[in-house]
Amino acid sequence: METVLPPALEAKLAHTVAQLQRIAAEHAPAVFANSLGAEDMVLTDLIARHGIAIDIFSLDTGRLPAETYDLMQRTAEAYPAVPVKVYFPRAESVEAYVNVQGINAFYQSIEARKECCRIRKLEPLARALTGRQAWVTGLRREQSTTRTDMQEQEWDAGNGLQKFNPLLEWTEREVWDYIKAYAVPYNALHDRHYPSIGCAPCTRAIAVGEDVRAGRWWWENPENKECGLHAKVSMLPPR
C-alpha cells in the first residue's frame, strides 16, 4: 500500500531527498554524522531507501545509554546496504581525563564538561571527517536556541568543509510522521520522554512543556548547551 504523508511533509521530503542527492553528486566524498536520534534515523532511512552515495558514521563516546547501543544493532540489521562506521575516543585521552579529573568531572564545571566532550566527541569527529568534502547532520532549527540561525548549507570553518542540515525546517511532528509511516527504527528512550539523547550521565527525561533539549546538560544555561560538534561556523565558503 502506498504511503501517504501530509502535503507539506511531502514537499519537504522531496526537497530533502533532492538535497541529499545533490550533496552526493557535487560534494563527494560526503559523510553523514548519525547520532542515532530520531532525525538521524530519518536521514539514515532516506539514504538507504534512495540509494544515495553518502557514507554514514556514528560516535561511540563509551558512555551511551544501553538503548542507544540496542538501536545501533537494530540499525545495522535494518540497513545492511548502508553500514554505519563507528568511531571511538582515544583510550589514552579518556584514561588521562578520568584519572586526573574524575569519572564524572563534567558535573563540576562547564570547562570540565566541554573537555569531556572534546575527548569523547570532537577528536573522533575530526578523524571521521578527514578527507571529506562535506558532512550532513540531522539538526533542526526548532531544536534549540543555539540553532535558530543555522542554514541548510554552511561552511564549517573549524573542520574545513561544507556542512549540510537537510532537515533544518522539519518540525518534530514531521519527523515522527515519517518514522511512523515508514516504520523506521528509533531509540526506545524517545517513548520515555527523552526527545534529545546523548551520553547517559548527561541526558534526562523532560517534563511536559519543557524545551526539547532541556534534558541535555540540564545543570547548564540553555544558551550554552552544545558539545562543540555544532559550534558557530562561518556562513560563507572560502573563495
C-alpha positions as CSV (number, residue, x, y, z in Angstrom):
1,M,0.0,0.0,0.0
2,E,1.3,3.4,-0.9
3,T,2.4,5.6,2.0
4,V,0.5,8.9,2.2
5,L,2.1,11.8,4.0
6,P,0.7,15.3,4.6
7,P,1.3,17.6,1.6
8,A,3.6,19.9,3.5
9,L,5.7,17.0,4.6
10,E,5.7,15.5,1.1
11,A,7.2,18.8,-0.2
12,K,9.8,18.9,2.5
13,L,10.6,15.3,1.9
14,A,11.1,15.8,-1.9
15,H,13.4,18.8,-1.1
16,T,15.4,16.8,1.4
17,V,15.9,13.9,-1.0
18,A,17.0,16.2,-3.8
19,Q,19.4,18.0,-1.5
20,L,21.0,14.7,-0.4
21,Q,21.3,13.6,-4.0
22,R,23.0,17.0,-4.8
23,I,25.4,16.6,-1.9
24,A,26.4,13.2,-3.1
25,A,26.9,14.4,-6.7
26,E,28.6,17.7,-6.0
27,H,30.5,17.3,-2.7
28,A,31.9,13.8,-2.8
29,P,33.1,12.2,-0.7
30,A,30.4,13.3,1.7
31,V,29.5,11.7,5.1
32,F,26.5,11.7,7.4
33,A,27.1,12.0,11.2
34,N,24.5,9.7,12.7
35,S,23.9,10.4,16.4
36,L,21.1,7.8,16.3
37,G,18.5,10.4,17.3
38,A,15.0,10.4,15.6
39,E,16.1,12.9,13.0
40,D,19.2,11.0,12.1
41,M,17.2,7.8,11.7
42,V,15.0,9.6,9.2
43,L,18.2,10.6,7.2
44,T,19.5,7.0,7.5
45,D,16.3,5.7,6.1
46,L,16.4,8.2,3.2
47,I,20.0,7.5,2.3
48,A,19.2,3.8,2.3
49,R,15.8,4.0,0.6
50,H,17.1,6.2,-2.3
51,G,20.5,4.6,-2.7
52,I,22.3,7.9,-2.1
53,A,26.1,7.7,-2.1
54,I,26.8,9.3,1.3
55,D,28.7,7.3,3.9
56,I,27.5,7.1,7.5
57,F,29.4,7.2,10.8
58,S,28.5,7.4,14.5
59,L,30.5,8.4,17.5
60,D,30.6,5.9,20.4
61,T,31.6,8.0,23.4
62,G,31.8,5.0,25.7
63,R,29.0,6.4,27.9
64,L,26.0,5.9,25.7
65,P,22.7,4.6,27.1
66,A,22.0,0.8,26.6
67,E,19.0,1.8,24.4
68,T,21.3,3.6,22.0
69,Y,23.5,0.5,21.6
70,D,20.4,-1.5,21.0
71,L,19.4,0.9,18.3
72,M,22.9,0.7,16.8
73,Q,22.4,-3.0,16.4
74,R,18.9,-2.7,15.0
75,T,20.1,-0.1,12.5
76,A,22.8,-2.4,11.2
77,E,20.2,-5.2,10.8
78,A,17.6,-2.9,9.1
79,Y,20.0,-1.2,6.7
80,P,22.7,-3.7,5.7
81,A,23.4,-1.8,2.5
82,V,24.5,1.3,4.4
83,P,26.9,0.3,7.2
84,V,27.5,2.8,10.0
85,K,31.2,3.1,10.8
86,V,31.7,3.7,14.5
87,Y,34.5,6.0,15.8
88,F,35.7,5.8,19.4
89,P,37.7,8.3,21.5
90,R,41.3,7.7,22.0
91,A,41.7,5.4,25.1
92,E,44.8,7.3,26.4
93,S,42.9,10.6,26.4
94,V,39.9,9.1,28.3
95,E,42.2,7.5,30.8
96,A,44.1,10.8,31.4
97,Y,40.8,12.7,31.9
98,V,39.3,10.2,34.3
99,N,42.5,9.6,36.3
100,V,43.2,13.3,36.8
101,Q,39.7,14.9,36.9
102,G,37.4,12.0,37.9
103,I,34.9,9.7,36.2
104,N,32.1,12.3,36.4
105,A,34.1,15.5,36.4
106,F,31.7,17.0,33.8
107,Y,29.2,17.8,36.5
108,Q,31.7,20.1,38.3
109,S,32.2,22.8,35.7
110,I,31.4,23.8,32.1
111,E,35.1,23.6,31.4
112,A,35.3,20.0,32.6
113,R,32.2,19.1,30.7
114,K,33.5,20.6,27.5
115,E,36.8,18.9,27.9
116,C,35.0,15.5,28.2
117,C,33.0,16.4,25.1
118,R,36.2,17.3,23.3
119,I,37.9,14.0,24.1
120,R,34.8,11.8,23.5
121,K,33.2,13.6,20.6
122,L,35.3,16.3,18.9
123,E,38.5,14.4,18.4
124,P,36.8,11.3,16.9
125,L,34.6,13.7,14.8
126,A,37.8,15.2,13.3
127,R,39.0,11.8,12.3
128,A,35.7,10.8,10.8
129,L,35.7,14.0,8.7
130,T,39.2,13.7,7.5
131,G,39.4,13.6,3.7
132,R,35.7,14.5,3.3
133,Q,34.3,17.4,1.3
134,A,31.1,17.7,3.2
135,W,29.2,16.4,6.2
136,V,25.5,16.0,6.8
137,T,23.7,16.4,10.1
138,G,20.1,16.0,11.4
139,L,19.9,19.4,13.1
140,R,16.6,21.2,13.1
141,R,16.0,24.9,13.7
142,E,13.4,24.4,16.4
143,Q,15.5,22.1,18.5
144,S,17.4,24.8,20.4
145,T,18.1,28.5,20.9
146,T,21.6,27.8,19.6
147,R,20.3,26.6,16.3
148,T,17.8,29.2,15.2
149,D,20.1,31.0,12.8
150,M,21.6,27.9,11.1
151,Q,21.4,27.5,7.3
152,E,20.8,24.4,5.2
153,Q,24.3,24.8,3.8
154,E,27.1,26.3,5.8
155,W,30.9,26.5,5.7
156,D,32.3,24.7,8.7
157,A,35.5,26.7,9.3
158,G,36.6,24.5,12.2
159,N,36.7,21.3,10.1
160,G,37.3,22.9,6.7
161,L,34.4,21.6,4.7
162,Q,30.8,22.1,3.8
163,K,28.1,21.3,6.3
164,F,24.5,20.5,5.4
165,N,21.4,20.4,7.6
166,P,18.8,18.9,5.2
167,L,16.1,18.6,8.0
168,L,16.5,22.1,9.2
169,E,13.0,23.2,8.5
170,W,11.3,20.0,9.5
171,T,9.1,20.0,12.6
172,E,9.2,17.4,15.4
173,R,5.8,16.2,14.3
174,E,7.0,15.8,10.7
175,V,10.0,13.7,11.9
176,W,7.7,11.4,13.7
177,D,5.1,11.2,10.9
178,Y,7.9,10.0,8.7
179,I,9.2,7.5,11.2
180,K,5.7,6.0,11.7
181,A,4.8,6.0,8.0
182,Y,8.0,4.0,7.1
183,A,8.4,2.0,10.3
184,V,11.9,3.5,10.9
185,P,13.7,2.1,13.9
186,Y,14.2,4.6,16.7
187,N,15.6,4.8,20.2
188,A,13.3,3.4,22.9
189,L,14.2,6.3,25.2
190,H,12.1,8.6,22.9
191,D,9.0,6.8,24.3
192,R,10.1,7.7,27.8
193,H,10.2,11.4,27.2
194,Y,13.8,11.7,26.0
195,P,13.5,13.9,22.9
196,S,17.2,14.5,22.7
197,I,19.6,11.7,23.6
198,G,23.3,12.0,24.3
199,C,25.6,10.3,26.8
200,A,23.7,8.6,29.6
201,P,25.1,10.7,32.5
202,C,24.3,13.9,30.6
203,T,20.8,13.2,29.5
204,R,17.5,13.0,31.4
205,A,13.8,12.8,30.5
206,I,11.9,16.1,30.2
207,A,8.6,17.2,31.7
208,V,5.6,18.3,29.7
209,G,6.2,21.8,28.4
210,E,9.9,21.8,28.8
211,D,12.2,22.7,25.8
212,V,13.1,19.6,23.8
213,R,16.8,19.9,24.8
214,A,16.1,20.6,28.4
215,G,17.3,17.1,29.3
216,R,20.8,17.7,27.9
217,W,23.3,19.1,30.4
218,W,20.3,20.3,32.4
219,W,22.6,21.9,35.0
220,E,23.8,24.5,32.5
221,N,22.3,27.6,30.9
222,P,20.3,26.8,27.7
223,E,22.2,29.3,25.5
224,N,25.4,27.4,26.1
225,K,24.2,23.8,25.8
226,E,26.2,22.5,22.8
227,C,29.0,19.9,23.0
228,G,31.1,21.7,20.3
229,L,30.2,19.4,17.4
230,H,28.0,22.1,16.0
231,A,29.8,25.3,17.1
232,K,29.2,28.5,15.4
233,V,30.6,28.4,11.8
234,S,31.2,31.0,9.1
235,M,28.2,31.1,6.7
236,L,30.4,31.8,3.7
237,P,32.5,29.2,1.9
238,P,36.2,30.1,1.1
239,R,36.8,31.8,-2.2
